[in-house]
Amino acid sequence: MAGRGNAHPLMRNNIVRDDLDHVIEYLSKPDPRLTQGANVKAFEEEWSKWLGVKYSVFVNSGSSANLMSMSIIKNLYGDGDVIVPPITWVSDIVAVLHNQMTPIFVDINPRHLGMDNDSVIDSLTEKTKCVFLTHVQGFNGLTRRLLDELERRGIPLVEDVCESHGATFDGQRLGSYGFISNFSFYYAHHMSTIEGGMVCTNNEDVYQMLRMYRSHGMVREIENETTRDHYASEFPDLNPDFIFAYPGFNFRNNEIGAIIGRNQLKRLDNDILKRSKNHNLFISNLNSKRFRTNFLLDGSSNYAFNVILNEPDIGLRDRLEAAMEQSNIEYRRGSAGGGNQVRQPYLRAIVDAGDWLKYPEAEHIHFFGWYVGNYPDLSEDEIRRLCRVLNEV
Ligand SMILES: Cc1ncc(COP(=O)(O)O)c(C=O)c1O
């Protein structure tokens, strides 16, 4: 449920006139290529440079990025457990399930909404094949202790950065720490290519696999000629143009998305600065006796304001939702993913009813947490008005 009006929507102006003008200019050329081409390649290179990784692969959504990363983890590390948070987007868990791996849930840390890193370490076993960590709502979810422990044990980290473009840990951008990292460019995020996502890595073999997984598992996607030739000589009965090395997908994006993405990337850092300024103003105007304001803000990059009650109070919750609707403030209860994933029916085959109570911090967000939009062109007055509505209920 959310407010229906537009006084304070979840997102606004995320694709601007200038982005569209760039598309129109391209479309005005004689015979412009629209399917994946030079702009996609250029966007991937520019993104890699911005993020501080060697390789990026542009795909059609953050969910496709999730599915590809888990497919590659399964391919390289085999069957087993993947550590996941109960507060994340559904496609993170679904990516694990579609690869016949087992999601092991770890509760979140209330100060950054991502998995509590010490609890992640406590939950690692011989069966753990991967830690699939979500940086929730622009907050950094990493600690040095976790990174060191994963490195020591040789367990790969996959970072879901779909909600946290530009956030940093220790001065380095999130998404540059993981073995693989995923971004979304869905409309409601820090930047948008209409629909879209990026998968990033520093590992050249993984990069070539990602290219193949994006395009039906096709060997001709490999950029290295020697490897392509190797496949051709190993499978002489196959047409080299149609060797399918992996059970891949068609997750390609297109030139229009890439043109918008390239144009948006130019203003991303500036937009992040504006959003961070908004976020600070929001936090400092919110009544800390009623709402959580003690988030770990170091390096954060928030496209949303988190409104989380300090105490569970159903009456206050209902009054707050009524006040937001009355004031046309659009909101999502349960943070970006709709709350505790463990409660969702798609998990009922593998999680017993009632198991969701094992994750009390996620439960609190499920019932007493919301997010509302934070975009670069929000005015100070709008932020103060929002805080007034929330504080005065
Ligand atoms: C944490 C997280 N992961 C993955 C996704 C999926 O991204 P997309 O909507 O591009 O499929 C989202 C989407 O909102 C998300 O919030």
The ligand as an SDF file (V2000), in Angstrom:
LIG
                    3D

 16 16  0  0  0  0  0  0  0  0999 V2000
   18.3520   -5.3650   -3.5350 C   0  0  0  0  0  0  0  0  0  0  0  0
   17.7760   -5.5740   -4.9070 C   0  0  0  0  0  0  0  0  0  0  0  0
   18.2610   -6.5540   -5.6610 N   0  0  0  0  0  0  0  0  0  0  0  0
   17.7860   -6.7900   -6.8930 C   0  0  0  0  0  0  0  0  0  0  0  0
   16.7840   -6.0260   -7.4370 C   0  0  0  0  0  0  0  0  0  0  0  0
   16.2540   -6.3400   -8.7800 C   0  0  0  0  0  0  0  0  0  0  0  0
   16.4700   -5.3440   -9.7210 O   0  0  0  0  0  0  0  0  0  0  0  0
   15.5160   -5.1990  -10.9850 P   0  0  0  0  0  0  0  0  0  0  0  0
   14.2650   -4.5160  -10.5340 O   0  0  0  0  0  0  0  0  0  0  0  0
   16.3130   -4.3810  -11.9380 O   0  0  0  0  0  0  0  0  0  0  0  0
   15.2540   -6.5630  -11.5040 O   0  0  0  0  0  0  0  0  0  0  0  0
   16.2440   -4.9880   -6.6830 C   0  0  0  0  0  0  0  0  0  0  0  0
   15.1530   -4.2140   -7.2700 C   0  0  0  0  0  0  0  0  0  0  0  0
   14.5060   -3.3900   -6.9310 O   0  0  0  0  0  0  0  0  0  0  0  0
   16.7370   -4.7540   -5.3670 C   0  0  0  0  0  0  0  0  0  0  0  0
   16.2340   -3.7800   -4.6040 O   0  0  0  0  0  0  0  0  0  0  0  0
  1  2  1  0
  2  3  1  0
  2 15  2  0
  3  4  2  0
  4  5  1  0
  5  6  1  0
  5 12  2  0
  6  7  1  0
  7  8  1  0
  8  9  2  0
  8 10  1  0
  8 11  1  0
 12 13  1  0
 12 15  1  0
 13 14  2  0
 15 16  1  0
M  END
$$$$
